[in-house]
Amino acid sequence: MGSLRKPCLFCHSVGMQQSKEHVVPKWMQNHFKMHFFPIVLTQRHLGNPHDTFKDNFSLKNNQHRDRINHWVEDLTRYTNTVKRTHPLSALVNGNVCHKCNNGWMSNLENLCKPLLVGLINGTRHISSLNEEEKATLSRWALKTSYSLGFYIPSDSVIPAIHPYVFYKSQSPPSSVAVFAGHMQGNVPFNFTFNTKWNFALSDGANKEDYDCYRLPTKFYKLGISFHNLSLMVANLDVSNSVFWPISGVHYNLSGSTDKIQYENPNIGFALMHQNETSGLDKFCASLNGYGF
């Protein structure tokens, strides 16, 4: 296998021997017989069709017809999607170097394997994990989520420094928290990647500061699930704000609680997004922010 053309996703070394890392590890595919589970990746055209609409469609139809046709082509390119279907076994990230993949990442898989098997099989519950087990699961979720996040086609951008900070410290970046939960309705494997945040605001908060449409897309939620186990890596780098998870739904794996404020579970369940189709979607959509 050749050398990496780009820096390694994690250690940022250049020119290292390339390694094809299975985003969902082989041992997990073998244990749960997930090799041929279909994965559909969707690619959307980047851009803002609303600006094109505003600029071009105001023209009269019998004038500048070439510009109107160009608008139609632009909008079609934006709204059309290209879907690619792969078996789970083909979900491989080639932007990881051989040293990382066969070193600390392999060691982390071996360490986390019995923990993941118990959580996915239902013989363990997240609430039973000790601090060391939480830290191990958090590291595995970060490693796997970043590998997937830089593989899947997406309109959003994860700061390239985040996987590197994790690699160096083996802990989340300062603006990132990791949560786990047990949600019903999940398939053998699922993933979601979005930047939607809702905020509960204190009386003194400025509403415009927390407008979800003003937040940069780098404030992400990366979610992955295996049957009823859901994991989420969330980045919320907004001043005067904290993560606002739901007690009994989002279990904090990050260790630090400085940026986490739990809400009353009765209120939390009332806020769950019932229109989301999967357990993972509900798990991620119901994590909000609290501004003060």
N, C-alpha and C positions, 0 to 999 in steps of 0.2 A: 504494500500500500504506500502511496506517495506522501508528500509533505503537505501540511496545511497551507493553503493560499492566504488565508486570513488568520489573525491571532486566535488562539484557542479561546473558546467561549468563557472558560473559567480562569485559567492561569495567565491568559493574554500573551503567552509565548508565541514567537513567530518562527515558522519554518520547522516546527516539530513534526514528528511522524504522525500521520493522520490515523484516527481510529473511528470506526463506526459504532457509536454508542446507541444501544437499543433504549429508546425513551422509556418504554415499559420493559423492565429487565427480563431476560430469557427465563430465569428461574420462576418468575411470577407467571409468565405465559404458560410454562410447563405445568406448574402446580395447579393453576385454575383453568387450564385448557382453553386459553384465550387466543391462540395463534391466529385463527382465521376470523376473529371478530372484525366486522367491517368498520373502517374509519373513513368518514367523509370530510375532506378538507375543502373549504370554500374560499376562493380568492375574489375580492372585490376591487374594482378600479378606485384608486385614490383620487380625491378632488372634491370640489364643492359644486354640485350641479345647480344649487339655488342661485349662486352668483351668475352662472351662465344663463339661467332662465331670466334673471332680472335684466341682464345686459342686452340680450338678444331677442327675447320674445316680445319686447315692447315695440320692436320694429313692425311696420306694416307688412303683411304677408306678401305683397307684390313688390316689395323692395328688399334688396340685399338677401335674396333667397339663398345665396350660398352661405351666408352667415347663419340663417335659420337652419339650413341643413346641417351645418357644422354643430349647432346647438343640439339637434336631435341625435347626431352621432355621439357627442360628448355625453349626453344624458344616458344613452344606451350603454356606452362603455362603463358608466358609473353604476348603473342599476343592474346590469347583467352580472351574473356570477359564473365562475368557472369552478365546477366541482370535480374533485378527484377522489376516487375511492381506493383505499388500500386495505389489505389485511393488517391487523395490529402488528404482526411480526415484521412488517416492512417499515414501521415507524422508527427510522434511524436518523440520528443527528451526526453528520459528518464534520461538524465544526468543533469537535473535542479532540484533544491530542491523546496519543497512546499512553503517555505517562499519567495523565489524569484519569483516564478511563480504566486503566489497569492498576492504578495505585489507590489513592484515597477514595475514589468513587466505588471501586470494587470492594474495598474494605467496609465502606458504609452499607453496601448491599448485604454483605454477609452479617453485619451487626444488626441490621433492621429486619432481616427476613423473618425470624420467628415472631417478632412483634407484629409485623404486617399480616402474617398468616392468621394469627389469633384475632386481630381486629376485623379482618375481612370475613373470617369464618363465623364470627360472633361469639367466640369463646372468651374474648377480652372486650372490655368497654373502655373508651377513652378516659372516662372518669376514674378508672382504676390505675392509670399510669403514674409512676413516680416521676420525679423531676428529671432523672437521667433518661428515662424512656421518652419523656416528652421532648427533651433536647435531641435525642436520636431521630425521632420521627420528624421533628421540625427540620433537621438537616436533610433528611431524605426528601421531604416535600419541597424544599428549596432547590435541591439538585435536580429533581425530576421536573418540577414546574418550569424552571429556567431552561432546561433542555428542550422541553416541549414548546415553551413560549417563543424560543428563537427558531423553532422549526416550522410551526404552523403559519400559514399566510394570515396576516392580520393588518387591520388599519391602524393599530396602536403600536407604540414603541416602548419597550422596556429599556431603561437606561443601561447601556453596555457595562457601566461600572458596577451594577448591582451583582451580577454573577461573580465578578472579580472580588468584590468586598466579601461576599459569602465565602469564596474560596480561601481568602487570606485569613478570615476570622472564624470560619465555620459557624457563623451565627448570622442572623438577618441584618441587612443594612438598617441604619437608625430609624428610617421612616417606614420600615416594613414590619408587619406582624404575620404570624402563621397561626392558622386556626384549623381545628379538626372537628368533625361531627359525624353522627350516625343519622343518615336520612333515608327514608323509604323511597322506593320507586326508581332507584338507580339501576342501570344496566351493568354488565360486567366491566365495562370501561367507558368513561365519558370525560370530556373536558370542556371548559368554557373560559373565555378570555374577554373581559369587558372593562370599561372605564366609567361605568355609571355609579355615581355616589349620591345618596340622599343624606341630608343633614337635619338633625334636630338642633334647634338653636336656643341658647339662653336668652334672657331678656335683653342683655346688653350687646348681643352679637349683631353685626352688620350683615343683613341678608345677602347683599350683592357679593360679599366676600366668599360666600359658599354656594353660589349659583353653579349647579353642576355643568351648565353649558359654558361656563367661563374657565373651568378647571382644565389644566393641560392634560393631554391624553396619557402622559406618563404615569398618572395616578391610576394604577391598574389593579384588577383582581384576576388572579390566575387560579382556576379551580380544576381539580382532577378528582375522579371518584372511581372506586373499585367496588362494585355491588353497593352495599350500604355504608361504606366508609367514604367520607368526603374530606378533602384537604384543600386548603386555600392559602395562597400567598398574596397578601394585599399590601399595596403601597399607598400611603396617604400622607404626603409631605405638604400639609397645609398648616400655616401658622395658626395658633390659637384654636387647635382642634385635636380631638382624640378619636380613636376607633370606638364605635358604639355597638358592640356585639350583643347578642341575645343570650342571657343566662340559660344554661341547659341546652343550648343549640350550638353555639360557637365556643369550643374549648380552646383556650389560649395555650399554644405550644411554645411561645417565644421566650418565656421566662420573665422578661421585664413587663411590668404593668404600668409604666409611666404614661403611656399613650393609650391606655385601654380603660374604658369606663363601662361597666356592665349595666344594662337596664333591667327593670323588673321583668321576670319571665312572662307574667300575664300580659303585660303591655307588648312584650316582644312577639309573642305568638300571634297577637292580633295584627301585627304589622307584617307578618310573613306574606310573601308575594304569592298569593294563591293562583295567579294566572300563569306562573312559570310551570313548565311542563315536567321537569325532572326534579328529583331531590337535590341534585347538585346545583341546578339553576336557582332553586329556592334558597339553598344554603348561601350562595354567593350574593344574590340580590338583596337578601335581608340583612347583610352587614352594612351598617350605615356609619356616618360620622356625626360627631357632636361638636358644635362650634360654640365658643364662649367669648 
